[in-house]
Amino acid sequence: MATDPARAEVLARLAATIESRREADPASSYVASLLAKGGDAILKKIGEEATETVMASKDGAPDRVAAEMADLWFHCLVLLAHHGLSPADVFAELERREGRSGHDEKASRR
């Protein structure tokens, strides 16, 4: 089993691949086509993938949950790239929240 840093590297490599596709021909690159369509198209895909993840879970299909979650994470990485962000930004936010009560964290956002 890979260590946590090694798994984080998978996200970093995938994010780098997504970023490298930014200037690709949208006709030949799925990522380039999504980025060219803009935020609404990316959000629509995230909604679709989130729904498919929920349905796989409701069906009690762990293998499908993992596969759909991979699709969801992928599209979330595209959204991060759309906003000029990376997995490192998300990790930094998770580290900031680490050790805090979820109730306290939510209350601090008001």
MIMARVO-523079 format. One record per residue (C-alpha): x, y, z; residue number from 0. Coordinates in nm, 4 decimals, padded with zeros to 6 digits, m for minus. Example, Ala and Ser with C-alpha at 12.3 -4.5 7.8 and 13.67 -1.06 7.14 Angstrom:
2
<site <01.2300, m00.4500, 00.7800>, 0>
<site <01.3670, m00.1060, 00.7140>, 1>
This chain:
110
<site <00.0000, 00.0000, 00.0000>, 0>
<site <00.1332, 00.3428, m00.0940>, 1>
<site <00.2082, 00.5962, 00.1746>, 2>
<site <m00.0076, 00.9060, 00.2108>, 3>
<site <00.2555, 01.1344, 00.0519>, 4>
<site <00.2752, 00.8969, m00.2437>, 5>
<site <m00.1023, 00.9107, m00.2831>, 6>
<site <m00.0948, 01.2892, m00.2646>, 7>
<site <00.1617, 01.2736, m00.5453>, 8>
<site <m00.0960, 01.0968, m00.7626>, 9>
<site <m00.3228, 01.4003, m00.7251>, 10>
<site <m00.0337, 01.6354, m00.7955>, 11>
<site <00.0626, 01.4437, m01.1116>, 12>
<site <m00.2967, 01.4367, m01.2306>, 13>
<site <m00.3310, 01.8103, m01.1627>, 14>
<site <m00.0112, 01.8726, m01.3613>, 15>
<site <m00.1480, 01.6676, m01.6505>, 16>
<site <m00.4737, 01.8650, m01.6391>, 17>
<site <m00.2786, 02.1921, m01.6396>, 18>
<site <m00.0693, 02.0743, m01.9343>, 19>
<site <m00.3868, 02.0145, m02.1339>, 20>
<site <m00.5089, 02.3714, m02.0834>, 21>
<site <m00.3594, 02.4844, m02.4170>, 22>
<site <m00.4370, 02.1620, m02.6038>, 23>
<site <m00.6812, 02.1451, m02.8916>, 24>
<site <m01.0308, 02.1032, m02.7419>, 25>
<site <m01.1135, 01.8671, m03.0289>, 26>
<site <m00.8428, 01.6262, m02.9142>, 27>
<site <m00.8422, 01.6766, m02.5349>, 28>
<site <m01.1360, 01.6177, m02.3033>, 29>
<site <m00.9796, 01.8434, m02.0374>, 30>
<site <m00.9135, 02.1216, m02.2875>, 31>
<site <m01.2723, 02.0967, m02.4108>, 32>
<site <m01.4104, 02.1242, m02.0562>, 33>
<site <m01.1847, 02.4178, m01.9708>, 34>
<site <m01.2798, 02.5899, m02.2986>, 35>
<site <m01.6497, 02.5518, m02.2179>, 36>
<site <m01.5965, 02.7217, m01.8824>, 37>
<site <m01.7144, 02.6909, m01.5275>, 38>
<site <m02.0761, 02.5997, m01.5930>, 39>
<site <m01.9803, 02.2949, m01.8012>, 40>
<site <m01.7329, 02.1827, m01.5357>, 41>
<site <m01.9916, 02.2287, m01.2607>, 42>
<site <m02.2459, 02.0302, m01.4604>, 43>
<site <m01.9986, 01.7393, m01.4859>, 44>
<site <m01.9286, 01.7589, m01.1128>, 45>
<site <m02.3019, 01.7447, m01.0448>, 46>
<site <m02.3398, 01.4421, m01.2726>, 47>
<site <m02.0481, 01.2610, m01.1138>, 48>
<site <m02.1674, 01.3439, m00.7609>, 49>
<site <m02.5111, 01.2035, m00.8451>, 50>
<site <m02.3557, 00.8874, m00.9909>, 51>
<site <m02.1467, 00.8494, m00.6737>, 52>
<site <m02.4574, 00.8831, m00.4569>, 53>
<site <m02.6461, 00.6292, m00.6663>, 54>
<site <m02.3602, 00.3781, m00.6501>, 55>
<site <m02.3569, 00.4154, m00.2724>, 56>
<site <m02.7349, 00.3780, m00.2478>, 57>
<site <m02.7029, 00.0611, m00.4580>, 58>
<site <m02.4457, m00.0752, m00.2113>, 59>
<site <m02.1821, m00.1115, m00.4838>, 60>
<site <m01.8419, m00.0300, m00.3290>, 61>
<site <m01.6469, m00.0874, m00.6524>, 62>
<site <m01.8756, 00.1554, m00.8357>, 63>
<site <m01.8488, 00.4046, m00.5474>, 64>
<site <m01.4694, 00.4046, m00.5877>, 65>
<site <m01.4934, 00.4388, m00.9671>, 66>
<site <m01.7504, 00.7188, m00.9515>, 67>
<site <m01.5542, 00.8945, m00.6771>, 68>
<site <m01.2469, 00.8835, m00.9017>, 69>
<site <m01.4531, 01.0527, m01.1749>, 70>
<site <m01.5780, 01.3098, m00.9245>, 71>
<site <m01.2287, 01.3860, m00.7953>, 72>
<site <m01.0990, 01.4154, m01.1505>, 73>
<site <m01.3629, 01.6725, m01.2396>, 74>
<site <m01.2975, 01.8573, m00.9129>, 75>
<site <m00.9317, 01.8788, m01.0158>, 76>
<site <m01.0435, 02.0304, m01.3471>, 77>
<site <m01.2469, 02.2846, m01.1487>, 78>
<site <m00.9427, 02.3675, m00.9352>, 79>
<site <m00.7401, 02.4260, m01.2533>, 80>
<site <m01.0195, 02.6450, m01.3888>, 81>
<site <m00.9749, 02.8659, m01.0808>, 82>
<site <m00.5939, 02.8579, m01.0885>, 83>
<site <m00.5787, 02.6314, m00.7833>, 84>
<site <m00.4145, 02.2957, m00.7159>, 85>
<site <m00.4511, 02.0058, m00.4743>, 86>
<site <m00.1903, 02.1812, m00.2574>, 87>
<site <m00.4424, 02.4585, m00.1936>, 88>
<site <m00.6993, 02.2043, m00.0767>, 89>
<site <m00.4422, 02.0252, 00.1405>, 90>
<site <m00.3487, 02.3587, 00.2993>, 91>
<site <m00.7127, 02.4255, 00.3834>, 92>
<site <m00.7580, 02.0759, 00.5277>, 93>
<site <m00.4442, 02.1230, 00.7378>, 94>
<site <m00.5799, 02.4571, 00.8610>, 95>
<site <m00.8978, 02.2823, 00.9736>, 96>
<site <m00.7269, 01.9764, 01.1205>, 97>
<site <m00.8036, 01.9233, 01.4868>, 98>
<site <m01.0954, 02.1666, 01.4868>, 99>
<site <m01.4484, 02.0634, 01.5606>, 100>
<site <m01.6607, 02.0528, 01.2468>, 101>
<site <m01.9236, 02.2545, 01.4319>, 102>
<site <m01.6662, 02.5204, 01.5255>, 103>
<site <m01.5307, 02.5317, 01.1704>, 104>
<site <m01.8761, 02.5752, 01.0211>, 105>
<site <m01.9653, 02.8475, 01.2747>, 106>
<site <m01.6461, 03.0389, 01.1880>, 107>
<site <m01.7617, 03.0746, 00.8261>, 108>
<site <m02.0669, 03.2858, 00.9129>, 109>
